[in-house]
Amino acid sequence: MATKEKKEIRSLNVIAQEIRRDWNTKIYFGARPYLSAMQTLNKISDNYYFDSGKSIVLYFLANAGTWRGEVARKIKAELKYMAK
């Protein structure tokens, strides 16, 4: 019988800090407001005013196309897993 490996879910504010460190000053202007919102959230089930954490994450991913590299791929995959 195969067992599913449970992924550790990090808080969105920790992920947002890592994104800022990696993306640095070249953050695409369309992704900035969603990244700022993510910094105030702990879980994807939290709300940012009238928006759900899930919608914030999905909008960030939609606007983060210019963020590339190994860290970007890893974090984007992590956020997509959380948004499932």
Secondary structure, DSSP 8 states (H G I E B T S, - for coil): -----------HHHHHHHHHHHHGGG--TTTHHHHHHHTT-SSTTSEETTEEHHHHHHHHHHH-TT--SHHHHHHHHHHHHHH-
